């Protein structure tokens, strides 16, 4: 995916909810982790910069999950995250764990 693709996709949604924004950000983090994985596969190791990047993504992911839960509580909805967000989170956590063991 090129920079132009990133800038053009996905299109902004005028009536986006906080939950939708959180889900989009989680997908962006998933894309960033996939790109980092490809770079590590190519280079054979993880640089200090890449490790910091991964730590930042993990912290951001934690904040997004907390935000999603807060929004659900605010709307008197169950505090569970959406199934789509849970799926993305689980995939990201699996990738992070795989990177940690390499």
C-alpha positions in Angstrom: 0.0 0.0 0.0 1.5 3.3 -1.0 1.4 6.6 0.9 -1.2 7.9 -1.6 -3.4 4.9 -0.8 -3.1 5.6 2.9 -4.1 9.2 2.3 -7.1 8.3 0.2 -8.3 5.3 2.1 -10.6 5.0 3.9 -12.7 8.0 3.1 -13.8 10.1 6.1 -17.3 9.4 7.4 -19.3 12.5 8.4 -21.4 10.8 11.0 -18.6 8.7 12.5 -19.1 7.6 16.1 -16.2 7.3 18.6 -16.5 3.6 18.3 -16.1 3.7 14.5 -13.1 5.9 14.9 -11.5 3.6 17.4 -12.1 0.6 15.1 -10.5 2.5 12.2 -7.5 3.4 14.3 -7.1 -0.3 15.4 -7.1 -1.3 11.7 -4.5 1.3 11.0 -2.3 -0.1 13.8 -2.8 -3.6 12.4 -1.6 -2.3 9.0 1.5 -0.7 10.7 2.3 -3.9 12.5 2.0 -5.9 9.3 4.4 -3.4 7.6 6.8 -3.7 10.5 6.7 -7.5 10.3 7.6 -7.4 6.6 10.5 -5.1 7.4 11.7 -7.4 10.1 11.4 -10.4 7.9 13.5 -8.7 5.2 16.1 -7.3 7.7 16.2 -10.4 10.0 16.1 -8.4 13.2 14.3 -5.6 15.0 16.0 -2.3 15.5 15.7 -0.2 18.6 13.6 2.3 16.7 11.2 -0.5 15.6 10.9 -1.7 19.1 10.0 1.8 20.3 7.4 2.0 17.5 5.9 -1.3 18.6 5.8 -0.1 22.2 4.0 3.0 21.1 1.5 1.0 19.0 0.8 -1.2 22.0 0.2 1.7 24.3 -2.1 3.3 21.7 -4.0 0.1 21.4 -4.5 0.0 25.1 -5.8 3.6 25.1 -8.1 2.8 22.2 -9.6 -0.2 24.0 -10.1 1.9 27.2 -11.8 4.6 25.1 -14.0 2.1 23.4 -15.1 0.8 26.9 -15.6 4.3 28.2 -17.8 5.1 25.2 -19.8 2.0 25.7 -20.4 2.7 29.4 -21.3 6.3 28.6 -24.0 5.1 26.2 -25.3 2.6 28.8 -24.1 -0.3 26.6 -22.4 -3.4 27.8 -18.7 -2.7 28.5 -17.6 -5.3 25.9 -15.8 -4.0 22.9 -17.4 -4.6 19.5 -16.8 -8.1 18.0 -14.9 -6.5 15.0 -12.7 -4.5 17.4 -12.1 -7.6 19.5 -11.1 -9.6 16.4 -8.6 -6.9 15.3 -7.3 -6.6 18.9 -6.7 -10.4 19.1 -4.9 -10.4 15.8 -2.7 -7.5 16.9 -1.9 -9.1 20.2 -0.9 -12.4 18.5 1.4 -10.5 16.1 2.9 -8.5 19.0 3.5 -11.8 20.9 5.1 -13.4 17.8 7.4 -10.4 17.4 8.4 -10.5 21.1 9.5 -14.1 20.8 11.6 -13.5 17.7 
